[in-house]
Amino acid sequence: MKKPQDCRSMNEARAEIDRVDSALVDLLAERWTYVDRMWALKRGQGEEANVPWRNREVIEKVRARAETRGLPPEMAEALWRQIIGWGIQYQDEKLRNG
């Protein structure tokens, strides 16, 4: 792992981007296992896939974390809205067909 300022070539920077991308996919895959579990828990409690108050809570936390880490909060929010949307769609299908 190199710090950005230690990369002396585009190839070195690209290698670090690839490393981070790999870690992001691993973390998103882990997150998805919990999304997958949620539909069964929601079914057991009679909840719907879309829980607006929870969506807002997640977005607020992500925006705050992004800001402290130097990531544009708008970008983080846009990404998480996509992630949340996919999760809602997946859970909704599972709840209908599960």
A tleap script that builds the chain and sets N, CA, C and O, in Angstrom:
source leaprc.protein.ff14SB
mol = sequence {
  NMET LYS LYS PRO GLN ASP CYS ARG SER MET
  ASN GLU ALA ARG ALA GLU ILE ASP ARG VAL
  ASP SER ALA LEU VAL ASP LEU LEU ALA GLU
  ARG TRP THR TYR VAL ASP ARG MET TRP ALA
  LEU LYS ARG GLY GLN GLY GLU GLU ALA ASN
  VAL PRO TRP ARG ASN ARG GLU VAL ILE GLU
  LYS VAL ARG ALA ARG ALA GLU THR ARG GLY
  LEU PRO PRO GLU MET ALA GLU ALA LEU TRP
  ARG GLN ILE ILE GLY TRP GLY ILE GLN TYR
  GLN ASP GLU LYS LEU ARG ASN CGLY
}
set mol.1.N position { 0.841 -1.178 0.000 }
set mol.1.CA position { 0.000 0.000 0.000 }
set mol.1.C position { 0.888 1.244 0.000 }
set mol.1.O position { 1.765 1.412 0.847 }
set mol.2.N position { 0.629 2.099 -0.973 }
set mol.2.CA position { 1.367 3.349 -1.062 }
set mol.2.C position { 0.409 4.504 -0.828 }
set mol.2.O position { -0.766 4.439 -1.189 }
set mol.3.N position { 0.916 5.536 -0.231 }
set mol.3.CA position { 0.142 6.768 -0.117 }
set mol.3.C position { 0.134 7.436 -1.488 }
set mol.3.O position { 1.068 7.258 -2.271 }
set mol.4.N position { -0.916 8.205 -1.784 }
set mol.4.CA position { -0.973 8.845 -3.107 }
set mol.4.C position { 0.287 9.631 -3.445 }
set mol.4.O position { 0.777 9.569 -4.572 }
set mol.5.N position { 0.807 10.363 -2.481 }
set mol.5.CA position { 1.990 11.186 -2.752 }
set mol.5.C position { 3.245 10.354 -3.001 }
set mol.5.O position { 4.236 10.874 -3.515 }
set mol.6.N position { 3.217 9.064 -2.642 }
set mol.6.CA position { 4.364 8.193 -2.873 }
set mol.6.C position { 4.337 7.506 -4.242 }
set mol.6.O position { 5.314 6.867 -4.632 }
set mol.7.N position { 3.237 7.633 -4.964 }
set mol.7.CA position { 3.147 7.049 -6.304 }
set mol.7.C position { 3.960 7.909 -7.264 }
set mol.7.O position { 3.739 9.116 -7.373 }
set mol.8.N position { 4.887 7.284 -7.949 }
set mol.8.CA position { 5.786 8.009 -8.843 }
set mol.8.C position { 5.388 7.854 -10.311 }
set mol.8.O position { 5.974 8.495 -11.184 }
set mol.9.N position { 4.399 7.012 -10.582 }
set mol.9.CA position { 3.964 6.822 -11.964 }
set mol.9.C position { 2.466 6.554 -11.980 }
set mol.9.O position { 1.860 6.237 -10.957 }
set mol.10.N position { 1.884 6.689 -13.172 }
set mol.10.CA position { 0.465 6.381 -13.307 }
set mol.10.C position { 0.210 4.898 -13.028 }
set mol.10.O position { -0.831 4.538 -12.479 }
set mol.11.N position { 1.155 4.044 -13.405 }
set mol.11.CA position { 0.985 2.608 -13.144 }
set mol.11.C position { 0.916 2.325 -11.649 }
set mol.11.O position { 0.121 1.497 -11.206 }
set mol.12.N position { 1.738 3.003 -10.882 }
set mol.12.CA position { 1.682 2.825 -9.425 }
set mol.12.C position { 0.353 3.328 -8.873 }
set mol.12.O position { -0.259 2.670 -8.032 }
set mol.13.N position { -0.090 4.476 -9.335 }
set mol.13.CA position { -1.382 5.008 -8.876 }
set mol.13.C position { -2.515 4.091 -9.306 }
set mol.13.O position { -3.445 3.856 -8.534 }
set mol.14.N position { -2.452 3.571 -10.523 }
set mol.14.CA position { -3.490 2.651 -10.999 }
set mol.14.C position { -3.511 1.370 -10.171 }
set mol.14.O position { -4.581 0.845 -9.864 }
set mol.15.N position { -2.358 0.880 -9.818 }
set mol.15.CA position { -2.295 -0.329 -8.990 }
set mol.15.C position { -2.960 -0.088 -7.637 }
set mol.15.O position { -3.647 -0.969 -7.118 }
set mol.16.N position { -2.766 1.076 -7.075 }
set mol.16.CA position { -3.402 1.407 -5.794 }
set mol.16.C position { -4.912 1.568 -5.954 }
set mol.16.O position { -5.681 1.153 -5.088 }
set mol.17.N position { -5.330 2.171 -7.061 }
set mol.17.CA position { -6.766 2.277 -7.325 }
set mol.17.C position { -7.361 0.877 -7.446 }
set mol.17.O position { -8.433 0.617 -6.897 }
set mol.18.N position { -6.691 -0.025 -8.149 }
set mol.18.CA position { -7.173 -1.406 -8.286 }
set mol.18.C position { -7.265 -2.095 -6.923 }
set mol.18.O position { -8.203 -2.848 -6.663 }
set mol.19.N position { -6.287 -1.834 -6.061 }
set mol.19.CA position { -6.292 -2.425 -4.722 }
set mol.19.C position { -7.503 -1.928 -3.932 }
set mol.19.O position { -8.195 -2.714 -3.284 }
set mol.20.N position { -7.751 -0.623 -3.990 }
set mol.20.CA position { -8.887 -0.046 -3.275 }
set mol.20.C position { -10.199 -0.569 -3.860 }
set mol.20.O position { -11.122 -0.896 -3.115 }
set mol.21.N position { -10.286 -0.649 -5.187 }
set mol.21.CA position { -11.496 -1.176 -5.817 }
set mol.21.C position { -11.793 -2.588 -5.335 }
set mol.21.O position { -12.944 -2.927 -5.057 }
set mol.22.N position { -10.766 -3.399 -5.238 }
set mol.22.CA position { -10.939 -4.770 -4.759 }
set mol.22.C position { -11.484 -4.785 -3.330 }
set mol.22.O position { -12.380 -5.566 -3.008 }
set mol.23.N position { -10.939 -3.921 -2.482 }
set mol.23.CA position { -11.413 -3.842 -1.094 }
set mol.23.C position { -12.851 -3.338 -1.042 }
set mol.23.O position { -13.644 -3.811 -0.228 }
set mol.24.N position { -13.192 -2.386 -1.903 }
set mol.24.CA position { -14.566 -1.878 -1.945 }
set mol.24.C position { -15.547 -2.981 -2.336 }
set mol.24.O position { -16.614 -3.107 -1.735 }
set mol.25.N position { -15.188 -3.776 -3.339 }
set mol.25.CA position { -16.054 -4.886 -3.746 }
set mol.25.C position { -16.224 -5.871 -2.597 }
set mol.25.O position { -17.330 -6.358 -2.359 }
set mol.26.N position { -15.153 -6.166 -1.889 }
set mol.26.CA position { -15.249 -7.072 -0.735 }
set mol.26.C position { -16.194 -6.514 0.325 }
set mol.26.O position { -17.016 -7.249 0.872 }
set mol.27.N position { -16.083 -5.234 0.615 }
set mol.27.CA position { -16.951 -4.615 1.623 }
set mol.27.C position { -18.405 -4.550 1.151 }
set mol.27.O position { -19.324 -4.770 1.940 }
set mol.28.N position { -18.611 -4.250 -0.123 }
set mol.28.CA position { -19.973 -4.229 -0.648 }
set mol.28.C position { -20.583 -5.634 -0.634 }
set mol.28.O position { -21.772 -5.792 -0.355 }
set mol.29.N position { -19.782 -6.637 -0.930 }
set mol.29.CA position { -20.270 -8.019 -0.864 }
set mol.29.C position { -20.652 -8.375 0.571 }
set mol.29.O position { -21.669 -9.032 0.794 }
set mol.30.N position { -19.864 -7.955 1.526 }
set mol.30.CA position { -20.198 -8.197 2.933 }
set mol.30.C position { -21.490 -7.467 3.299 }
set mol.30.O position { -22.358 -8.034 3.963 }
set mol.31.N position { -21.618 -6.216 2.869 }
set mol.31.CA position { -22.833 -5.446 3.142 }
set mol.31.C position { -24.046 -6.163 2.573 }
set mol.31.O position { -25.101 -6.219 3.205 }
set mol.32.N position { -23.883 -6.717 1.357 }
set mol.32.CA position { -24.994 -7.388 0.690 }
set mol.32.C position { -25.488 -8.601 1.486 }
set mol.32.O position { -26.678 -8.916 1.440 }
set mol.33.N position { -24.610 -9.277 2.204 }
set mol.33.CA position { -25.058 -10.417 3.000 }
set mol.33.C position { -26.058 -9.975 4.067 }
set mol.33.O position { -26.966 -10.730 4.418 }
set mol.34.N position { -25.897 -8.766 4.576 }
set mol.34.CA position { -26.836 -8.237 5.573 }
set mol.34.C position { -28.135 -7.771 4.906 }
set mol.34.O position { -29.219 -7.935 5.466 }
set mol.35.N position { -28.019 -7.197 3.718 }
set mol.35.CA position { -29.214 -6.833 2.950 }
set mol.35.C position { -30.031 -8.096 2.679 }
set mol.35.O position { -31.255 -8.098 2.809 }
set mol.36.N position { -29.342 -9.152 2.306 }
set mol.36.CA position { -30.017 -10.425 2.040 }
set mol.36.C position { -30.711 -10.951 3.296 }
set mol.36.O position { -31.821 -11.479 3.217 }
set mol.37.N position { -30.087 -10.814 4.412 }
set mol.37.CA position { -30.694 -11.277 5.673 }
set mol.37.C position { -31.907 -10.427 6.049 }
set mol.37.O position { -32.868 -10.938 6.623 }
set mol.38.N position { -31.867 -9.147 5.730 }
set mol.38.CA position { -32.945 -8.240 6.135 }
set mol.38.C position { -34.301 -8.622 5.578 }
set mol.38.O position { -35.306 -8.445 6.265 }
set mol.39.N position { -34.372 -9.141 4.355 }
set mol.39.CA position { -35.680 -9.454 3.808 }
set mol.39.C position { -36.377 -10.527 4.633 }
set mol.39.O position { -37.589 -10.464 4.836 }
set mol.40.N position { -35.622 -11.506 5.108 }
set mol.40.CA position { -36.228 -12.560 5.936 }
set mol.40.C position { -36.685 -11.991 7.281 }
set mol.40.O position { -37.750 -12.351 7.782 }
set mol.41.N position { -35.884 -11.109 7.855 }
set mol.41.CA position { -36.268 -10.482 9.117 }
set mol.41.C position { -37.499 -9.597 8.928 }
set mol.41.O position { -38.401 -9.585 9.764 }
set mol.42.N position { -37.522 -8.865 7.830 }
set mol.42.CA position { -38.678 -8.006 7.539 }
set mol.42.C position { -39.927 -8.850 7.317 }
set mol.42.O position { -41.006 -8.501 7.795 }
set mol.43.N position { -39.787 -9.948 6.603 }
set mol.43.CA position { -40.934 -10.833 6.366 }
set mol.43.C position { -41.489 -11.341 7.691 }
set mol.43.O position { -42.703 -11.384 7.886 }
set mol.44.N position { -40.613 -11.718 8.585 }
set mol.44.CA position { -41.030 -12.228 9.891 }
set mol.44.C position { -41.744 -11.194 10.739 }
set mol.44.O position { -42.545 -11.547 11.605 }
set mol.45.N position { -41.464 -9.927 10.501 }
set mol.45.CA position { -42.088 -8.856 11.280 }
set mol.45.C position { -43.150 -8.102 10.484 }
set mol.45.O position { -43.732 -7.137 10.979 }
set mol.46.N position { -43.402 -8.539 9.258 }
set mol.46.CA position { -44.420 -7.894 8.442 }
set mol.46.C position { -44.038 -6.521 7.931 }
set mol.46.O position { -44.914 -5.721 7.604 }
set mol.47.N position { -42.750 -6.231 7.856 }
set mol.47.CA position { -42.296 -4.927 7.358 }
set mol.47.C position { -42.152 -4.952 5.848 }
set mol.47.O position { -42.002 -6.009 5.236 }
set mol.48.N position { -42.202 -3.767 5.260 }
set mol.48.CA position { -41.977 -3.614 3.825 }
set mol.48.C position { -40.481 -3.476 3.556 }
set mol.48.O position { -39.685 -3.237 4.464 }
set mol.49.N position { -40.125 -3.635 2.283 }
set mol.49.CA position { -38.723 -3.523 1.889 }
set mol.49.C position { -38.199 -2.106 2.091 }
set mol.49.O position { -37.080 -1.916 2.567 }
set mol.50.N position { -39.005 -1.115 1.730 }
set mol.50.CA position { -38.576 0.277 1.808 }
set mol.50.C position { -38.945 0.853 3.172 }
set mol.50.O position { -40.117 0.897 3.545 }
set mol.51.N position { -37.929 1.291 3.906 }
set mol.51.CA position { -38.124 1.898 5.224 }
set mol.51.C position { -37.518 3.312 5.154 }
set mol.51.O position { -36.334 3.502 5.431 }
set mol.52.N position { -38.347 4.293 4.780 }
set mol.52.CA position { -37.818 5.643 4.517 }
set mol.52.C position { -37.002 6.256 5.651 }
set mol.52.O position { -35.975 6.882 5.387 }
set mol.53.N position { -37.424 6.096 6.897 }
set mol.53.CA position { -36.669 6.703 7.997 }
set mol.53.C position { -35.270 6.098 8.073 }
set mol.53.O position { -34.303 6.798 8.373 }
set mol.54.N position { -35.162 4.792 7.799 }
set mol.54.CA position { -33.855 4.137 7.839 }
set mol.54.C position { -32.988 4.596 6.669 }
set mol.54.O position { -31.785 4.803 6.825 }
set mol.55.N position { -33.601 4.752 5.500 }
set mol.55.CA position { -32.853 5.246 4.342 }
set mol.55.C position { -32.247 6.608 4.641 }
set mol.55.O position { -31.073 6.848 4.358 }
set mol.56.N position { -33.056 7.508 5.219 }
set mol.56.CA position { -32.550 8.852 5.572 }
set mol.56.C position { -31.414 8.750 6.581 }
set mol.56.O position { -30.407 9.447 6.460 }
set mol.57.N position { -31.575 7.882 7.573 }
set mol.57.CA position { -30.544 7.710 8.599 }
set mol.57.C position { -29.225 7.255 7.974 }
set mol.57.O position { -28.163 7.784 8.302 }
set mol.58.N position { -29.297 6.286 7.087 }
set mol.58.CA position { -28.084 5.776 6.429 }
set mol.58.C position { -27.429 6.877 5.603 }
set mol.58.O position { -26.215 7.068 5.676 }
set mol.59.N position { -28.218 7.598 4.823 }
set mol.59.CA position { -27.679 8.676 3.983 }
set mol.59.C position { -27.010 9.747 4.845 }
set mol.59.O position { -25.921 10.215 4.513 }
set mol.60.N position { -27.647 10.134 5.940 }
set mol.60.CA position { -27.055 11.148 6.819 }
set mol.60.C position { -25.711 10.685 7.374 }
set mol.60.O position { -24.756 11.460 7.418 }
set mol.61.N position { -25.636 9.426 7.797 }
set mol.61.CA position { -24.383 8.889 8.329 }
set mol.61.C position { -23.303 8.841 7.262 }
set mol.61.O position { -22.149 9.187 7.519 }
set mol.62.N position { -23.680 8.413 6.068 }
set mol.62.CA position { -22.717 8.312 4.973 }
set mol.62.C position { -22.203 9.694 4.583 }
set mol.62.O position { -21.004 9.870 4.369 }
set mol.63.N position { -23.091 10.668 4.491 }
set mol.63.CA position { -22.668 12.036 4.153 }
set mol.63.C position { -21.701 12.576 5.215 }
set mol.63.O position { -20.682 13.181 4.883 }
set mol.64.N position { -22.025 12.355 6.475 }
set mol.64.CA position { -21.159 12.847 7.552 }
set mol.64.C position { -19.789 12.169 7.497 }
set mol.64.O position { -18.762 12.830 7.646 }
set mol.65.N position { -19.776 10.868 7.285 }
set mol.65.CA position { -18.512 10.135 7.209 }
set mol.65.C position { -17.694 10.603 6.005 }
set mol.65.O position { -16.483 10.799 6.104 }
set mol.66.N position { -18.364 10.779 4.880 }
set mol.66.CA position { -17.675 11.231 3.669 }
set mol.66.C position { -17.003 12.577 3.903 }
set mol.66.O position { -15.856 12.792 3.514 }
set mol.67.N position { -17.730 13.464 4.538 }
set mol.67.CA position { -17.186 14.803 4.777 }
set mol.67.C position { -15.935 14.743 5.651 }
set mol.67.O position { -14.967 15.459 5.394 }
set mol.68.N position { -15.947 13.902 6.674 }
set mol.68.CA position { -14.769 13.815 7.549 }
set mol.68.C position { -13.582 13.159 6.848 }
set mol.68.O position { -12.436 13.334 7.264 }
set mol.69.N position { -13.862 12.395 5.774 }
set mol.69.CA position { -12.797 11.685 5.074 }
set mol.69.C position { -12.345 12.395 3.796 }
set mol.69.O position { -11.483 11.889 3.077 }
set mol.70.N position { -12.926 13.567 3.511 }
set mol.70.CA position { -12.509 14.318 2.336 }
set mol.70.C position { -13.155 13.868 1.041 }
set mol.70.O position { -12.681 14.211 -0.042 }
set mol.71.N position { -14.228 13.105 1.140 }
set mol.71.CA position { -14.978 12.663 -0.036 }
set mol.71.C position { -16.173 13.589 -0.209 }
set mol.71.O position { -16.855 13.879 0.774 }
set mol.72.N position { -16.451 14.061 -1.410 }
set mol.72.CA position { -17.615 14.930 -1.580 }
set mol.72.C position { -18.889 14.231 -1.079 }
set mol.72.O position { -19.245 13.167 -1.586 }
set mol.73.N position { -19.575 14.817 -0.094 }
set mol.73.CA position { -20.783 14.186 0.446 }
set mol.73.C position { -21.848 13.920 -0.617 }
set mol.73.O position { -22.594 12.945 -0.520 }
set mol.74.N position { -21.919 14.777 -1.622 }
set mol.74.CA position { -22.894 14.594 -2.695 }
set mol.74.C position { -22.615 13.313 -3.473 }
set mol.74.O position { -23.540 12.603 -3.868 }
set mol.75.N position { -21.341 13.027 -3.689 }
set mol.75.CA position { -20.970 11.814 -4.401 }
set mol.75.C position { -21.310 10.588 -3.559 }
set mol.75.O position { -21.869 9.616 -4.068 }
set mol.76.N position { -20.972 10.635 -2.276 }
set mol.76.CA position { -21.281 9.519 -1.393 }
set mol.76.C position { -22.792 9.286 -1.342 }
set mol.76.O position { -23.252 8.145 -1.402 }
set mol.77.N position { -23.552 10.363 -1.233 }
set mol.77.CA position { -25.002 10.227 -1.188 }
set mol.77.C position { -25.536 9.589 -2.467 }
set mol.77.O position { -26.382 8.697 -2.411 }
set mol.78.N position { -25.052 10.037 -3.599 }
set mol.78.CA position { -25.515 9.476 -4.873 }
set mol.78.C position { -25.212 7.983 -4.957 }
set mol.78.O position { -26.055 7.195 -5.386 }
set mol.79.N position { -24.011 7.604 -4.547 }
set mol.79.CA position { -23.652 6.183 -4.560 }
set mol.79.C position { -24.546 5.378 -3.628 }
set mol.79.O position { -25.041 4.313 -3.997 }
set mol.80.N position { -24.748 5.887 -2.430 }
set mol.80.CA position { -25.560 5.147 -1.454 }
set mol.80.C position { -27.030 5.092 -1.842 }
set mol.80.O position { -27.713 4.114 -1.539 }
set mol.81.N position { -27.514 6.109 -2.494 }
set mol.81.CA position { -28.902 6.045 -2.980 }
set mol.81.C position { -29.050 4.897 -3.978 }
set mol.81.O position { -30.064 4.200 -3.984 }
set mol.82.N position { -28.039 4.706 -4.817 }
set mol.82.CA position { -28.047 3.568 -5.743 }
set mol.82.C position { -27.989 2.240 -4.987 }
set mol.82.O position { -28.757 1.319 -5.265 }
set mol.83.N position { -27.073 2.158 -4.034 }
set mol.83.CA position { -26.911 0.931 -3.249 }
set mol.83.C position { -28.206 0.605 -2.504 }
set mol.83.O position { -28.665 -0.537 -2.514 }
set mol.84.N position { -28.786 1.605 -1.866 }
set mol.84.CA position { -30.031 1.415 -1.121 }
set mol.84.C position { -31.152 1.009 -2.075 }
set mol.84.O position { -31.941 0.116 -1.768 }
set mol.85.N position { -31.219 1.667 -3.230 }
set mol.85.CA position { -32.252 1.340 -4.209 }
set mol.85.C position { -32.182 -0.107 -4.666 }
set mol.85.O position { -33.208 -0.776 -4.780 }
set mol.86.N position { -30.980 -0.588 -4.926 }
set mol.86.CA position { -30.807 -1.991 -5.324 }
set mol.86.C position { -31.258 -2.914 -4.196 }
set mol.86.O position { -31.910 -3.930 -4.438 }
set mol.87.N position { -30.905 -2.555 -2.966 }
set mol.87.CA position { -31.301 -3.378 -1.822 }
set mol.87.C position { -32.813 -3.425 -1.647 }
set mol.87.O position { -33.379 -4.482 -1.369 }
set mol.88.N position { -33.459 -2.284 -1.809 }
set mol.88.CA position { -34.922 -2.236 -1.681 }
set mol.88.C position { -35.570 -3.081 -2.772 }
set mol.88.O position { -36.489 -3.854 -2.503 }
set mol.89.N position { -35.091 -2.930 -3.995 }
set mol.89.CA position { -35.649 -3.709 -5.102 }
set mol.89.C position { -35.477 -5.207 -4.845 }
set mol.89.O position { -36.412 -5.983 -5.037 }
set mol.90.N position { -34.294 -5.606 -4.417 }
set mol.90.CA position { -34.012 -7.013 -4.130 }
set mol.90.C position { -34.922 -7.536 -3.023 }
set mol.90.O position { -35.532 -8.596 -3.163 }
set mol.91.N position { -35.010 -6.786 -1.916 }
set mol.91.CA position { -35.839 -7.229 -0.798 }
set mol.91.C position { -37.306 -7.269 -1.171 }
set mol.91.O position { -38.034 -8.170 -0.756 }
set mol.92.N position { -37.742 -6.296 -1.955 }
set mol.92.CA position { -39.134 -6.259 -2.385 }
set mol.92.C position { -39.467 -7.522 -3.195 }
set mol.92.O position { -40.503 -8.149 -2.973 }
set mol.93.N position { -38.591 -7.887 -4.125 }
set mol.93.CA position { -38.812 -9.101 -4.903 }
set mol.93.C position { -38.832 -10.341 -4.024 }
set mol.93.O position { -39.674 -11.221 -4.202 }
set mol.94.N position { -37.913 -10.410 -3.086 }
set mol.94.CA position { -37.862 -11.567 -2.179 }
set mol.94.C position { -39.111 -11.631 -1.303 }
set mol.94.O position { -39.649 -12.712 -1.066 }
set mol.95.N position { -39.569 -10.482 -0.825 }
set mol.95.CA position { -40.769 -10.464 0.022 }
set mol.95.C position { -42.010 -10.887 -0.774 }
set mol.95.O position { -42.889 -11.564 -0.240 }
set mol.96.N position { -42.080 -10.498 -2.024 }
set mol.96.CA position { -43.218 -10.890 -2.870 }
set mol.96.C position { -43.176 -12.370 -3.220 }
set mol.96.O position { -44.210 -13.037 -3.262 }
set mol.97.N position { -41.977 -12.876 -3.469 }
set mol.97.CA position { -41.831 -14.248 -3.965 }
set mol.97.C position { -41.336 -15.236 -2.918 }
set mol.97.O position { -41.333 -16.446 -3.142 }
set mol.98.N position { -40.912 -14.698 -1.754 }
set mol.98.CA position { -40.277 -15.523 -0.737 }
set mol.98.C position { -41.225 -16.366 -0.001 }
set mol.98.O position { -40.823 -17.115 0.889 }
savepdb mol mol.pdb
quit
